[in-house]
Amino acid sequence: GTVEFLLDKDKNFYFLEVNARIQVEHPITEMTTGVDLLKLQVHISEGKELPFKQEDIVQRGHSLECRIYAEDPDNSFMPSPGKIHFLKEPTGIGVRYDSGITQNSEVSIYYDPILAKLITYGQNREESRIRMINALKENVILGVKTSIPLMIEVLQHKEYISGNISTNFLNDYFFEKIPV
């Protein structure tokens, strides 16, 4: 399971939630530690002990994850159902593509419109960011609108590059501000 917290600028922790399942972001941990979390879940479910101790785990490098959705960012992120007419998955060093679609897949309006998770790894944030931009550009999905163009814009934005990000990032830099 996963326990989630937020950390404020004064280093105060705030509890968010507990999830009794693996998180969708687990590839980030796997990329930066080299530990296959799903394999370990099966290992534990078989009654076996973990083959290492917490202090044996070392994080290295930086990893980013983009969730590719069949959504239209220019239309309030409305779902974009339809048929995937063409699919080209990104490849390369430090690139992982977890997907549940194939060419000719049908994207229904009745389910979550996530198509894939694209994960990159680099020795630092900048290397991972550049790999992500290149992988997003290489990821071609024709037949439905996707969040890919917006993610490329975000990753190339000077405030993102400088690390000046918050939960208001899209509202601050990409969408018209709604009067309060």
Disulfide bonds with the S-S distance in Angstrom:
none
